[in-house]
Amino acid sequence: MPSRTITLDAPFDLIATLRPLARGTGDPTLRLADRRAWRTTRTLDGPATLAIVQRTASIEAEAWGPGADQALADLPRMLGLGAGPFVLGDHHPLVTGLARRSPGLRLLRTEAVLESLVPAILEQKVTGDEARRAWRAVIRAHGAIAPGPAEFRLRLSPEPAALARLPYYVWHPFGVEQRRADLIRRVAMRASWFEETVSLPLPEAYARLTALPGIGPWTAAEVAVRAFGDPDAVSVGDFHLPNLVAYALAGEPRADDARMLELLEPWRGERARVVRLLETSGIRAPRYGPRLTPRRIEGT
């Protein structure tokens, strides 16, 4: 199998950087361990599995499958290695301190749009547990075994053509209602059109993503921060994020989107970097008041 070694010229944190790709601890397409990661993806050349190890001053990677060479060629960009550590100014002492304590954190750029878009659609207006359960179920049922050693036990996300053929009733046992199931099918039918967004300027990419009814600002931002590496993506409409931002930056336990954006304004252009620092900080807003209630539609 092909391999690659990348020399690190700055601090780097492999696990923290890749964590946004994990859809729960049981994600069949990704496994994270101490300074090691295994990831499956679909490239233009075909599927690939990457095994990545962080050494003291380098990244070592091996790859399997028809897309192995392409996955290795894309690895530095995927890991955000060209951008260097976050530099966010002195607008707030907490953010300045977090950036100083997390010099190895980077923003991803997977350039794999549907691999972020489909799970983001599954996460629309439901709890994280519901979305992760559905993601695991559809991969077990319709995702192929990934290339590489059998002990990896990884799977590929379903091919767009396979998702486009799935009728709603197939999704129902996974806890996915018809609205999200139909939206995933429509997205999969136009997979190439959506994948092309990685080569567009960001405003045009966002416009194309949101041109399909059902994909709004929240879903587009969730895709952009992973697939495009957009340093300014903010998931407006998120259930938890405004509270986290307001509590961390202003000591306010609850906030709406307008207040969140107001607090993030000093970092316009770099707001996604600030959000990632806050998400990895361990800070959590107090949990009281109404919560998003899980739904179970499998038996209905």
C-alpha positions, 0 to 999 in steps of 0.5 A: 500500500502507498504511504506518506510522511509529512514533516511538521513545522509547527505544533499539530493535534491530529485528534482535535483537528479530526474530531468534527468528522466523527458522528459519535464514538461509533461512527463506522467511517472514522476511528480516533485513538491516541495520536492515531486515526483511521478514516474512510472516504470516496475520492474521484479515483474510488474509495480509500481508507487512511491510517494516520499516525502522529509522531513527534515531528511528523505525520505518517500515513498509509492508504488502501483502495483505488483512491489511496494515492489521491487520499494521500496527496490530499492529506496535508490540505485535509488536515489544514496543515498549510494554515498554521496555528490560529492567530485571533488577536486580543479581542477577548482574554479567554479566546487568546488563552485558548488559542495559546493553549491549543496551538495544534488545532487546525480547520479541516478541508475534506473537499468531500461535500456529500460526506458532510452534507448527508449526516448534516441533513440527518442532524436537522432538528433532532437530537445528536443521539437520533442523528448518530443512530440513523447515520450508523444504521444507514451505513451498516445497511447500505455502506460497503466494507472499506478497503484495508485490513479486516481488523480496521472494521471500517465502512464507507458511507453509501455511494450517492447512486445508492442513496438516490435509489432508497425510497422513504420506507427504507429510512423509516426504521432508522428513525428518519421521517420522510422530509429528511429522507426525501431531501437526502435522495434529492441531494444524492441525485445531484451529487456531482453538482454539489461536489463541484462546490469545493472549486467555487468561491465561498459565496457561490458555494454557499449559494449553490448549497442553499439553492435546494429547499431544505438546505438552509444556513445551518446545514450549509455552515456545517458542510462548509466548516468541514468540506471547504475549511471555511474559517468564518462558518457559523452554524446559525440555527444551532440548538446549543451553540449560541448558549456556549458562545454567550456563556464563554464570552459574556457569562450569559447562560442563554442567547439567541443567534443575534446575540451569538453573532454580536459576540463573535463579530470582532473575529469576523472572517475567523469566527469558525476558528473561535467556535472550534476553540470554544467547543474544545475548551470543555466550557459548557453553558448551564443546562436548564430549561427546555431541551430538544426531546428525542423522537422515535418514529421507527414503530409508527 
